Amino acid sequence: MDTLKDVKIGDTVTVARVHGEGPVKRRIMDMGVTKGTSIHVRKVAPLGDPIEVTVRGYELSIRKADAENIEITR
């Protein structure tokens, strides 16, 4: 299972599934990260956390802990 945490800078992937429970999953989905959504990885902070992505036309910073809950397809 590949997750958003494993994607390299410049790659575009599609969300296959959002894992997690309760408020964590809800917060991710409220940011627009839902099944079938295209995500482009723009930047990664120098220490690797957070990851800056483009989702639905806007930039979003996601912590690696949250990125692990986003299953992707390439």
N, C-alpha and C positions, 0 to 999 in steps of 0.2 A: 504494500500500500504506500503510494507516494503522497506526501503532504506538502502544503505550501512552504513549509520550513526548508524543504530540500530543493526548491527551485532556484536556478541561477539567475543573476541579473540579466535583464533583456528578454527573458523567456515569457511567453504568453501561454497560459494554461486555462483549463475549464474546471469549475468546481463540480466534483462528482457527488460529494456528501459532506455535511457538516456534523461532526461528532460533538460530544459534550453533553452536559446536563443542565437543565434549568436556566438560570440567569446567564451563564457563560454562552450557551448555544444561542439564546435569545439575543444577546448583545451583538454577537457576530452576524446574525441574520438581520438585525436592525441596521447594520452598517451597509447592507446591500449584498452581502456575500451569501448567495443562495444557490441551490443546485442549478447547473447550466450556465452560470454567470462566467464570463471571461475575465481573467485577471492577468494584468501585465506587471511584472516585477521591475520597478524602476531603480531602486537603490537599496542598499543594506548599510546600516550604520557601521562605523569602524570596528566596533566590538561585536557586531553581528545582531544586535537587538536595538531598535525595532527594524522591521522590513517595511519599505515604502512601496506601495502598489497602486495601480490605477484600476478602479472598479467602477463601472457604469459612468465613466467620464469624469470622475473626480479622484484626487489623490487621498490615500488612506494609509496611515501607519499602523502596523499590526505587530504586537509582541510575538516573539517566537513561541511562547507558551500557547497563545491563541492560534498561531499558524499551524501548530501540530494537530489542531482539531479540524483542519480543513483538508479533506481528502480531495486530490486532484487527478485529472487525466491530462495527458500531454497531447 
